[in-house]
Amino acid sequence: MPLPSVEKYGAKRCSAKSKRTKEPCKNPAAYGCKTCRYHGAKRSRKSPQGTNHPQYKNAGFTKPEKAERRAKSLMFQRLEEIGWHIGMFTGKKTRGRKVGNTLDLNNEDELLIALYESINNKNKTK
């Protein structure tokens, strides 16, 4: 027996069918949907993207922002490696995950690569 709202007021009925009895569902459809709440009433709409998304928390996690942060970290890592190589620092090294692979700065080619990367990344982040 359908609910009174379907019989009295002509509410739209759920379009789902029972697997067991093969009869249509007797519940009213949810507002703006084809099915009732038991059969997954969902509105057909495209979910908003980026800052308009309801689960968006705060900035800093988009792909361009991550790439920029990675480039800056690599620049500082290379500058720190050069500083340690020339004896500029004393004490402990910076903690944390390293972005790129470490270079052997005793090798002239790798020293030039480190200098080029630090200068190139510095120009990109401006």
C-alpha positions in Angstrom: 0.0 0.0 0.0 1.5 3.4 -1.0 2.0 6.2 1.4 -0.9 8.7 1.8 1.1 11.5 0.2 1.2 9.5 -3.0 -2.5 8.6 -3.1 -4.0 11.9 -1.7 -1.7 14.6 -3.1 -0.3 13.0 -6.2 3.3 13.0 -5.2 5.8 11.4 -7.6 6.5 7.8 -6.8 9.9 6.2 -6.6 10.9 4.7 -10.0 13.0 1.8 -8.4 11.8 -1.8 -8.5 12.2 -4.5 -5.8 14.7 -7.2 -6.7 12.6 -9.8 -4.8 9.0 -9.1 -5.9 9.8 -7.2 -9.1 7.1 -4.6 -8.1 7.8 -0.9 -8.1 8.6 0.9 -4.8 5.6 2.4 -3.1 7.4 5.3 -1.5 7.3 8.9 -2.8 10.3 10.1 -4.6 12.5 12.7 -2.8 12.1 16.3 -3.9 13.6 16.9 -7.3 14.8 13.2 -7.6 13.6 10.1 -9.4 13.9 7.8 -6.4 13.1 7.7 -2.7 15.7 8.1 0.1 16.0 4.3 0.4 17.0 3.9 -3.2 19.7 6.6 -3.3 17.9 9.8 -3.9 20.5 12.0 -5.6 20.1 15.1 -7.6 21.8 15.1 -10.9 24.2 18.1 -10.8 27.8 18.6 -11.5 29.8 19.0 -8.3 31.5 22.4 -8.0 35.3 22.6 -8.4 38.1 24.3 -6.5 37.2 26.9 -3.9 33.4 26.4 -4.7 33.5 22.7 -3.6 31.9 22.1 -0.2 34.9 20.1 1.1 37.4 22.8 0.2 39.3 23.6 3.3 42.1 26.1 2.6 44.6 27.1 0.0 48.0 25.6 -0.7 47.1 22.2 -2.1 46.5 22.9 -5.8 48.9 21.4 -8.4 50.5 24.8 -9.3 51.0 25.7 -5.6 52.6 22.3 -4.9 54.9 22.7 -7.8 55.9 26.2 -6.7 56.6 24.9 -3.1 58.6 22.0 -4.5 60.8 24.4 -6.7 61.4 26.7 -3.7 62.4 23.7 -1.5 64.8 22.4 -4.1 66.4 25.9 -4.4 66.9 26.1 -0.6 68.2 22.5 -0.5 70.8 23.3 -3.3 71.9 26.5 -1.6 72.2 24.7 1.7 74.3 21.9 0.1 76.6 24.6 -1.4 76.9 26.4 1.9 77.9 23.1 3.7 80.4 22.4 0.9 82.2 25.7 1.2 82.2 25.5 5.1 79.7 28.4 5.6 77.6 26.5 8.2 78.3 24.8 11.5 76.1 22.7 13.7 73.3 20.4 12.5 71.8 20.2 9.0 68.2 21.0 8.2 65.8 18.3 9.1 63.0 16.9 6.9 62.4 15.3 3.6 64.7 16.3 0.7 63.0 17.2 -2.5 65.6 16.1 -5.1 68.6 13.8 -5.0 71.7 14.9 -3.2 74.6 15.9 -5.3 78.3 15.2 -4.9 79.7 18.8 -4.8 83.3 17.6 -5.1 82.5 16.9 -8.7 82.7 20.2 -10.7 79.8 19.2 -13.0 77.4 18.5 -10.1 78.5 21.8 -8.4 77.6 23.7 -11.6 74.3 21.9 -11.7 73.5 22.9 -8.1 74.4 26.5 -8.8 72.4 26.6 -12.0 69.3 25.0 -10.3 69.4 27.4 -7.3 69.7 30.5 -9.6 67.1 29.2 -12.1 64.6 28.4 -9.4 65.2 31.8 -7.7 64.3 33.5 -11.0 61.2 31.4 -11.5 59.7 32.1 -8.1 59.8 35.9 -8.5 
